[in-house]
Amino acid sequence: MQHEAAYISQTHGVTLATPFRCVTILPPAERFAPGEAGAIALLVRRMAHATQGTSTVESVLGQPPSGQPFTGVPFTPVTPLWAPFSKSRRYAWALARQVKRLKPDILEVHNRPDIALMLRRFLPSLPIMLVLHNDPCGMRRAKTAQERTQLAKAVSVVGVSEWVRQRFLSQGVQGRVQVLPNSLNLAEIPPPLIPREKTLLFAGRIVADKGADIFVKACAQVLPHHPAWCANMIGADRFGPTSPETPFLAALRPQAQQAGVVLLGYQTHTAVLEAMARAAVVVVPSRWPEPFGMVALEAMACGAALLVSNKGGLPDVVGEAGLLCDPDNLPEVVAKLTDLITNEALRAELAQKGLERAQFFQTDTLRLTRESLQRACIAAWRTRCGG
């Protein structure tokens, strides 16, 4: 585990007094509205709210949501222009037209290297900061070492974890990559229930990558020996109430029913947090290397004891505030779940450590780090352009 001071990027000595304007670009799949927002849109909203009353003037651009967008943050819906190009290029072209109208000092593009590079061509004089939430080695225009080296020359690159940073720099990539962890507004976290419900909780997409089937299999072995405990799963194949029934979900339902696991389906982010504030144990058994692990951070802030996968960025986020397991080692998952169920003192210790660790990820704190990174990006680009 890395020390918090090293894990969270430091300020760069850039003066914080001069006001500047930031336009934040959502990925095409994200929707900036209640009940439609994914993890990135929720994070953008938190950060944009945090800039209110500061020297940063921020607005958000993204595709039109089905319902009303979030209030309190300036948002401009952008529909891809018709043209004989790819959807990404049409989206970037429409974004560029809006950006020219808004005249910001910096663009913050989330999770789309290809769109960041297109905007670099359309807006050559504008500083661009690219925030990566996933493994860049699987992203368009960032898959090879050569592509990532060129990307780092064209824009300022920021990863949400040290794991993302290391993935970007793998294969001998040359470039500077900063770390800005995802944040959490602790004021929005519901108060923990005391005493907590004897519940094992899974919250996230119900897919194999997230280890949903591992959770069910482990519960099938654990719950019969501990009848006072129950297990719930919140989520669907994707975000939103219209998520389809997939073959994976259809196969999992009878297994969950036999194991005594209740599938609660998609729920709002608020409902998920409330469930985390009640459950004694939250399990994050992802097979997929989580680049960060927002569910784990939210569970810590909600006072739950954690069992998480040992893959990706999860160990860095959780530190000593949770137990780690190999999600494909079912006996290990069962043993550690049993430890948490039978050892109340262990649950209390992990819950307290989680509450303390969550403080390092407060939005108000990380907003200052983000502002410093943005100002450094602006200063570096002006120096490069001779401005």
C-alpha positions in Angstrom: 0.0 0.0 0.0 1.3 3.4 -0.9 1.4 6.2 1.7 -1.5 8.6 1.3 0.8 11.6 0.8 2.4 9.8 -2.2 -0.9 8.3 -3.5 -2.7 11.6 -3.7 -0.9 14.0 -6.1 0.6 17.0 -4.5 0.2 20.6 -5.5 2.7 22.1 -8.0 3.3 25.6 -6.6 0.9 27.2 -9.1 -0.8 30.3 -7.9 -4.4 29.5 -6.9 -5.8 33.1 -6.9 -6.4 33.9 -10.5 -9.9 32.8 -11.7 -10.0 30.4 -14.7 -12.7 28.7 -16.7 -12.9 24.9 -17.1 -15.1 22.9 -19.5 -15.5 19.3 -18.5 -16.2 16.7 -21.3 -18.2 13.6 -20.5 -17.7 10.3 -22.4 -20.5 9.8 -25.0 -22.0 7.0 -22.9 -22.4 9.0 -19.8 -25.6 11.0 -19.0 -25.5 14.0 -16.6 -28.9 13.4 -14.9 -30.3 11.7 -11.8 -31.0 8.0 -12.3 -29.0 8.0 -15.6 -25.5 8.9 -14.4 -22.7 6.4 -14.3 -19.7 6.7 -12.0 -17.9 9.3 -14.1 -20.9 11.6 -14.4 -21.4 11.4 -10.6 -17.8 12.2 -10.0 -17.9 15.2 -12.4 -21.0 16.5 -10.7 -19.3 16.3 -7.2 -16.2 18.1 -8.5 -18.2 20.7 -10.3 -20.3 21.4 -7.2 -17.0 21.7 -5.2 -15.9 24.6 -7.4 -18.9 26.7 -6.5 -17.8 29.8 -4.7 -14.1 29.2 -5.7 -12.0 30.8 -8.4 -12.9 28.1 -10.9 -15.8 28.6 -13.2 -16.9 25.2 -14.5 -19.4 23.9 -17.0 -20.1 20.4 -18.2 -20.7 19.2 -21.8 -22.2 15.8 -22.6 -24.9 14.0 -24.6 -28.5 14.9 -23.8 -30.0 12.9 -21.0 -33.5 11.4 -21.2 -34.7 13.5 -18.1 -33.7 16.7 -16.5 -30.0 17.2 -16.0 -28.5 17.7 -12.5 -29.2 21.1 -11.1 -26.6 23.5 -9.6 -24.0 22.8 -12.3 -24.0 24.6 -15.7 -24.6 21.8 -18.3 -24.8 22.0 -22.1 -26.2 19.0 -24.0 -24.3 18.2 -27.1 -25.7 16.1 -29.9 -23.3 14.7 -32.4 -23.5 16.6 -35.7 -24.5 14.8 -38.8 -21.5 14.1 -41.0 -20.0 11.1 -42.9 -17.7 10.3 -40.0 -17.6 8.0 -37.0 -19.8 8.8 -34.0 -16.8 9.8 -31.9 -15.6 12.2 -34.5 -19.1 13.7 -34.9 -19.3 14.1 -31.1 -15.9 15.7 -30.9 -16.8 18.1 -33.7 -20.0 19.1 -31.9 -18.1 19.5 -28.7 -15.5 21.8 -30.3 -18.2 24.1 -31.6 -19.6 24.5 -28.1 -16.2 24.9 -26.5 -15.4 27.8 -28.9 -18.6 29.5 -27.8 -17.8 29.0 -24.1 -14.1 30.1 -24.4 -12.6 28.2 -21.5 -9.0 28.3 -20.3 -8.8 24.5 -20.1 -10.6 21.4 -21.2 -10.9 18.4 -18.9 -11.8 15.3 -21.0 -12.8 12.1 -19.2 -11.7 8.6 -20.2 -11.6 9.1 -24.0 -8.1 9.5 -25.5 -9.5 9.4 -29.0 -11.8 12.3 -28.3 -9.0 14.2 -26.5 -6.8 13.9 -29.5 -9.5 15.0 -31.9 -10.2 18.1 -29.7 -6.5 18.8 -29.7 -6.6 19.0 -33.5 -9.8 21.1 -33.6 -8.6 23.4 -30.7 -4.8 23.5 -31.1 -4.3 26.5 -28.7 -6.3 25.1 -25.8 -4.8 23.2 -22.8 -6.4 19.7 -22.4 -6.2 17.5 -19.4 -7.2 13.9 -20.0 -8.5 12.0 -16.9 -8.3 8.2 -17.3 -10.7 6.1 -15.2 -9.9 2.7 -16.9 -7.0 0.7 -18.1 -5.6 2.9 -20.9 -4.0 -0.1 -22.6 -7.4 -1.1 -23.8 -8.5 2.3 -25.0 -8.7 3.6 -28.6 -5.6 5.6 -29.5 -3.8 4.4 -26.3 -3.3 0.7 -26.8 0.3 0.7 -27.8 3.3 2.2 -26.2 3.9 4.5 -29.1 0.3 5.7 -29.0 0.5 6.5 -25.3 3.9 8.3 -25.7 2.3 10.5 -28.4 -0.8 11.0 -26.2 1.3 12.3 -23.3 2.9 14.8 -25.6 -0.4 16.1 -26.9 -2.3 16.4 -23.6 -1.7 16.3 -19.8 -2.5 12.8 -18.6 -4.1 12.1 -15.2 -5.0 8.7 -13.8 -7.5 8.0 -11.0 -5.0 5.6 -9.3 -1.4 4.5 -9.2 -2.5 1.3 -11.0 -3.8 3.4 -13.9 -0.6 5.4 -13.9 1.6 2.4 -14.1 -0.5 0.8 -16.8 -0.1 4.0 -18.9 3.6 4.0 -18.4 4.0 0.2 -19.1 6.1 -1.1 -22.0 8.6 1.8 -21.6 6.2 4.6 -22.4 7.8 8.0 -22.0 5.7 10.8 -20.5 4.4 12.4 -17.3 1.3 11.0 -15.7 -0.2 12.5 -12.5 -2.6 10.8 -10.1 -5.9 12.3 -9.0 -8.0 9.8 -7.1 -11.8 9.7 -7.3 -13.4 11.7 -4.6 -16.4 11.4 -2.3 -18.6 14.1 -0.7 -18.8 12.8 2.8 -21.7 15.2 3.5 -23.8 13.1 1.1 -23.1 9.8 2.9 -26.0 8.6 5.1 -25.1 8.0 8.8 -24.1 4.4 9.6 -26.7 2.3 11.2 -25.8 1.1 14.7 -26.1 -1.8 15.3 -25.6 -2.8 11.7 -27.8 -5.4 9.9 -26.3 -8.8 9.5 -26.2 -8.5 5.8 -23.6 -9.4 3.1 -24.0 -6.8 0.3 -22.9 -6.8 -3.3 -23.4 -3.6 -5.2 -22.5 -3.1 -8.8 -23.0 -4.4 -12.2 -24.2 -8.0 -12.2 -21.6 -9.4 -14.6 -18.8 -11.9 -14.5 -16.1 -9.3 -14.5 -17.5 -7.9 -11.2 -17.5 -11.4 -9.6 -21.3 -11.5 -9.2 -21.3 -15.3 -9.6 -18.4 -15.7 -7.1 -20.5 -13.8 -4.5 -23.5 -16.1 -5.0 -21.3 -19.3 -4.8 -19.6 -18.1 -1.6 -23.0 -17.2 0.0 -24.3 -20.6 -1.0 -21.6 -22.1 1.2 -21.6 -19.6 4.0 -25.2 -18.7 4.7 -26.5 -22.2 5.7 -24.1 -22.1 8.6 -25.1 -18.7 9.8 -28.9 -18.5 9.6 -29.0 -15.0 11.3 -27.3 -13.5 8.2 -28.7 -12.7 4.8 -27.2 -11.6 1.5 -28.4 -9.0 -1.0 -27.3 -7.9 -4.5 -28.0 -4.5 -5.9 -27.4 -3.9 -9.6 -28.1 -4.9 -13.1 -26.1 -5.5 -16.3 -25.7 -1.8 -16.7 -26.6 1.5 -15.2 -30.2 2.7 -15.4 -33.7 1.2 -14.8 -34.0 -0.1 -18.3 -31.1 -2.5 -18.2 -31.9 -5.7 -20.1 -32.1 -9.3 -18.9 -28.9 -10.9 -20.0 -28.0 -14.6 -20.3 -25.6 -14.2 -17.4 -28.4 -12.7 -15.2 -30.9 -15.3 -16.3 -28.5 -18.1 -15.3 -27.6 -16.4 -12.0 -31.2 -16.0 -10.8 -31.9 -19.6 -9.9 -28.5 -20.0 -8.3 -29.0 -16.9 -6.2 -32.5 -18.1 -5.1 -31.1 -21.5 -4.1 -28.2 -19.8 -2.2 -30.6 -17.5 -0.3 -29.3 -14.4 -2.1 -31.9 -11.7 -2.9 -31.4 -9.9 -6.2 -32.8 -6.3 -5.7 -32.1 -5.1 -9.3 -31.0 -1.6 -10.3 -31.4 1.1 -7.6 -30.5 4.7 -7.4 -27.2 5.8 -6.1 -28.8 7.2 -3.0 -30.5 3.8 -2.3 -27.2 2.0 -2.8 -25.5 4.3 -0.2 -28.3 3.7 2.3 -27.9 0.0 1.9 -24.2 0.3 2.5 -24.8 2.3 5.6 -26.9 -0.6 7.0 -25.0 -3.7 5.9 -22.4 -5.1 8.1 -20.2 -6.4 5.2 -19.8 -5.2 1.7 -18.1 -7.5 -0.8 -16.3 -6.3 -4.0 -15.0 -9.5 -5.6 -14.1 -8.1 -9.0 -12.2 -10.4 -11.4 -11.6 -7.4 -13.7 -8.8 -5.2 -12.3 -10.7 -2.3 -11.0 -8.8 0.9 -12.0 -10.0 2.5 -8.8 -12.9 0.9 -6.9 -15.5 3.5 -6.1 -17.9 1.0 -4.5 -15.1 0.1 -2.0 -14.6 3.8 -1.2 -18.3 4.4 -0.7 -18.5 1.3 1.5 -15.7 2.5 3.7 -17.4 5.9 4.0 -20.6 4.2 5.0 -18.9 2.3 7.8 -19.1 -1.3 6.4 -16.5 -3.9 6.8 -14.9 -4.8 3.5 -13.9 -7.9 1.6 -12.4 -6.9 -1.8 -10.5 -8.4 -4.7 -6.7 -8.2 -4.7 -6.7 -7.0 -8.3 -6.2 -3.6 -9.9 -6.4 -0.4 -7.9 -8.6 -1.9 -5.1 -5.7 -2.7 -2.7 -4.4 0.9 -3.0 -7.8 2.4 -2.3 -8.6 0.1 0.6 -5.2 -0.1 2.2 -5.5 -1.8 5.6 -9.3 -1.0 5.9 -10.4 -4.3 4.3 -9.6 -7.9 3.7 -8.2 -8.9 0.3 -9.0 -12.1 -1.6 -8.4 -13.8 -4.9 -11.9 -13.7 -6.4 -11.3 -16.9 -8.4 -10.2 -18.8 -5.2 -13.6 -19.7 -3.8 -12.3 -21.4 -0.7 -10.4 -18.3 0.2 -13.5 -16.1 -0.4 -15.6 -18.4 1.8 -13.0 -18.4 4.6 -12.7 -14.7 4.7 -16.4 -14.1 4.6 -16.7 -16.6 7.5 -14.1 -14.6 9.4 -16.1 -11.4 9.0 -19.4 -13.1 10.0 -18.0 -14.7 13.1 -15.6 -12.0 14.3 -17.5 -8.9 15.4 -14.3 -7.2 16.7 -12.7 -7.7 13.2 -15.7 -6.1 11.5 -15.6 -3.1 13.9 -11.9 -2.7 13.4 -12.1 -2.7 9.6 -15.2 -0.4 9.7 -13.3 2.2 11.8 -10.2 2.0 9.6 -12.5 2.5 6.6 -14.1 5.6 8.0 -10.7 7.1 8.7 -9.3 6.2 5.3 -12.3 7.7 3.5 -11.3 11.1 4.9 -8.3 11.1 2.5 -10.7 11.1 -0.5 -13.0 14.0 0.4 -14.1 16.1 -2.5 -13.2 19.4 -0.9 -9.6 18.2 -0.4 -9.1 16.6 -3.8 -10.7 19.6 -5.5 -7.7 21.6 -4.5 -5.4 19.0 -6.0 -7.4 19.0 -9.2 -7.3 22.8 -9.4 -3.5 22.7 -9.0 -3.2 20.1 -11.7 -5.4 22.2 -14.1 -3.4 25.3 -13.4 -0.1 23.5 -14.0 -1.5 22.2 -17.3 -2.5 25.8 -18.3 0.9 27.2 -17.4 2.8 24.4 -19.2 0.8 24.7 -22.4 1.2 28.5 -22.4 4.9 28.1 -22.0 5.0 25.5 -24.8 3.0 27.8 -27.1 5.1 30.8 -26.2 2.1 32.6 -24.6 
